[in-house]
Amino acid sequence: MKIEILKSAKEALGRSFKGKNVVVIDVLRATTVMVTALENGAKCIYPFKEIEDARDKCKLSQNGLLAGERKGMKILGFDFGNSPLEFTKEKVEGKEIYMTTSNGTRAIENSIDGDNLYIACYLNISAVVNKLLLDTKDIIILCSGTDDKFSLDDSLCAGIITQKISDKLKVEMDDFVLSLEKLARYSPGITKVLEGSKHYDYLKKIGYKDDLEYCTKIDICNVVPFYIAGKIKTSS
């Protein structure tokens, strides 16, 4: 099995993902929101690059909620921002969520031609690994990044996925993937690694310290969201 890791949503443009399992990561915070919402009973999530597309499609739903952010802040008129702590069972159970974010939903739309497209974060990392180990397809892990640049929070998560898979079977990887696998293997802890990184510190600065604590928890969710026909739903 070969594992490739892409550094940002932009790196997916023009790439073919056919024949591969794709994993999209945006731990701070879009994919953490998706995992949390589906764990709490949301029916499905529709990802969009553009704000107006999300608004227009949500108007057609009788059971829809709008969620999204720009520069980490809730979009005016939306039901939710991008804090996973907002997506409680009481608010989202049985609902359709129409979502647009700065990086995560772009990454998804840029990689939809893969054989399977899974949504990962720290919360469901082992569940995703177990799903990936069910077949021998090569894997592309797409880190959403921040503003089309490398982001340590996503890349560490990608490294942990790689490390867990390489503990089970032989993995072919280049030096970049190997560096992230080794970072994960010898990490002193997620928070210690991420402290001082750009996006982590930015979210702390604008008041999302509680989100950071939640987003860096390991294996508290069992769902494996996957993308199919324009929406993200829970894998069985």
C-alpha positions in Angstrom: 0.0 0.0 0.0 1.2 3.5 -0.9 0.3 6.5 1.2 0.6 10.1 -0.2 -0.1 13.2 1.8 -1.0 16.5 0.2 -0.3 19.7 2.2 -3.3 21.8 1.3 -6.7 21.9 -0.6 -4.9 23.7 -3.4 -2.6 20.8 -4.1 -5.6 18.7 -5.0 -6.5 20.8 -8.0 -5.8 19.0 -11.3 -5.0 15.8 -9.5 -6.7 12.5 -10.3 -7.8 10.5 -7.2 -9.3 7.6 -9.2 -8.5 4.2 -7.9 -7.5 5.6 -4.5 -9.0 5.9 -1.1 -9.0 9.6 -0.2 -9.0 11.0 3.4 -9.8 14.7 3.9 -8.6 16.3 7.1 -9.4 19.8 8.5 -9.2 19.2 12.2 -9.4 23.0 13.0 -12.3 22.7 12.5 -14.4 21.6 9.5 -13.9 17.8 9.6 -14.2 17.9 13.4 -17.6 19.6 13.0 -18.7 17.0 10.4 -17.7 14.1 12.6 -19.4 15.6 15.7 -22.6 16.5 13.8 -23.0 13.0 12.4 -22.1 11.4 15.7 -24.9 13.5 17.2 -27.5 12.3 14.7 -27.4 14.8 11.8 -28.9 13.2 8.7 -26.2 14.4 6.3 -23.9 17.3 5.4 -23.7 19.1 2.1 -20.3 20.8 1.6 -19.9 23.9 -0.6 -17.0 26.1 -1.6 -19.2 29.2 -1.9 -21.4 30.9 0.7 -24.2 31.7 -1.8 -24.4 28.1 -3.0 -24.9 26.9 0.5 -27.6 29.5 1.1 -29.4 28.7 -2.1 -29.5 25.0 -1.6 -30.5 25.2 2.0 -33.6 27.2 1.0 -34.8 24.2 -0.9 -34.7 22.0 2.2 -37.5 21.8 4.8 -35.1 20.4 7.4 -31.9 22.3 6.6 -29.4 24.3 8.7 -26.6 26.6 7.5 -23.1 26.2 9.0 -19.9 27.9 8.1 -17.1 30.4 8.6 -14.7 32.8 7.0 -11.5 33.6 8.8 -12.7 31.4 11.7 -15.8 33.5 12.3 -19.5 32.6 11.9 -21.1 33.8 8.6 -23.8 36.4 9.1 -27.2 34.9 9.0 -26.1 31.3 9.4 -27.4 28.9 12.1 -23.9 27.7 13.1 -20.4 28.9 12.8 -17.6 26.3 12.7 -17.3 25.4 16.4 -18.0 21.7 16.9 -19.3 22.4 20.4 -22.4 24.1 18.7 -23.5 20.9 17.0 -25.2 19.2 19.9 -27.7 16.3 19.5 -30.5 18.5 20.5 -29.8 20.9 17.6 -28.7 18.7 14.8 -30.4 15.3 15.2 -32.3 14.4 12.0 -31.2 17.7 10.3 -29.5 18.3 7.0 -26.5 20.7 7.3 -25.4 22.9 4.4 -21.8 23.9 5.2 -19.1 26.1 3.7 -15.7 26.8 5.2 -12.5 28.5 4.2 -10.5 25.3 3.7 -12.2 22.0 4.5 -15.2 22.1 2.1 -12.9 23.3 -0.7 -10.6 20.3 0.0 -13.6 17.9 -0.3 -14.9 19.5 -3.6 -11.3 19.3 -5.0 -11.0 15.5 -4.4 -14.4 14.0 -5.1 -13.3 11.6 -7.9 -11.6 9.1 -5.5 -13.0 5.6 -5.2 -13.9 6.4 -1.6 -13.7 9.8 0.2 -13.6 9.6 4.0 -13.7 12.5 6.5 -11.2 12.3 9.4 -10.0 14.2 12.4 -8.5 13.3 15.7 -11.9 12.4 17.1 -12.4 9.4 14.8 -8.8 8.6 13.8 -8.9 4.9 14.7 -12.3 4.3 13.1 -11.0 5.8 9.8 -7.8 3.7 10.0 -9.9 0.5 10.5 -11.9 1.4 7.4 -8.8 2.0 5.3 -7.4 -1.4 6.3 -10.4 -3.2 4.9 -8.9 -3.1 1.4 -5.5 -2.6 -0.2 -6.1 0.5 -2.3 -3.4 3.2 -2.2 -4.3 6.2 0.0 -4.1 9.9 -0.6 -4.5 12.0 2.6 -5.6 15.5 1.7 -4.8 18.0 4.5 -7.0 21.1 4.0 -4.3 23.4 5.3 -4.8 27.0 6.0 -5.2 29.5 3.2 -3.6 27.0 0.8 -0.5 26.6 3.0 0.9 23.7 5.1 -0.8 23.5 8.5 0.7 21.5 11.3 -2.6 20.5 12.9 -3.8 18.6 9.8 -0.4 17.2 9.0 0.1 15.7 12.5 -3.3 14.0 12.1 -2.2 12.6 8.7 1.0 11.4 10.3 -0.9 9.5 13.0 -3.1 7.8 10.4 0.0 6.8 8.5 1.7 5.5 11.7 -1.3 3.5 12.7 -1.5 1.9 9.2 2.2 1.2 9.0 2.0 -0.6 12.4 -0.3 -3.1 10.6 1.2 -3.5 7.2 4.0 -2.5 4.9 3.5 1.1 3.6 5.4 2.8 0.7 6.0 6.5 1.5 8.2 9.3 0.4 10.3 11.4 2.7 7.6 13.9 3.4 5.1 11.2 4.5 7.9 9.5 6.5 8.7 12.7 8.3 5.0 13.1 9.4 4.9 9.4 10.4 7.9 9.9 12.6 6.5 13.1 14.0 3.4 11.2 15.0 5.3 8.2 16.4 7.6 10.2 18.6 5.2 13.0 19.4 5.1 14.3 23.0 1.4 14.9 22.6 -0.9 16.7 20.2 -1.2 19.9 22.2 2.5 20.2 22.8 3.2 19.8 19.1 0.6 22.3 18.0 1.3 25.1 20.5 2.8 28.0 18.6 1.5 26.9 15.2 -0.2 29.6 13.2 -3.8 28.4 13.0 -3.9 26.9 16.4 -2.7 30.1 18.0 -5.1 32.2 15.8 -8.2 30.3 17.0 -7.0 30.6 20.6 -6.6 34.4 20.1 -10.1 34.9 18.7 -11.7 33.0 21.6 -11.9 29.3 20.7 -9.7 27.8 23.4 -12.5 25.3 24.3 -12.7 24.2 20.6 -9.0 23.5 20.6 -9.3 21.3 23.6 -12.1 19.4 22.1 -10.6 19.1 18.6 -7.4 17.5 19.9 -9.2 14.6 21.7 -8.4 11.2 20.3 -10.9 8.5 19.4 -14.0 9.8 21.2 -16.2 9.2 18.1 -16.8 6.0 16.1 -18.4 7.4 12.9 -16.6 7.3 9.6 -18.3 10.0 7.4 -18.0 9.5 3.6 -18.8 11.6 0.6 -21.3 10.3 -2.0 -23.4 12.1 -4.6 -22.9 15.6 -3.2 -23.3 14.8 0.5 -21.5 13.5 3.5 -23.2 10.8 5.5 -22.3 8.1 8.1 -20.5 5.0 6.9 -21.8 1.7 8.2 
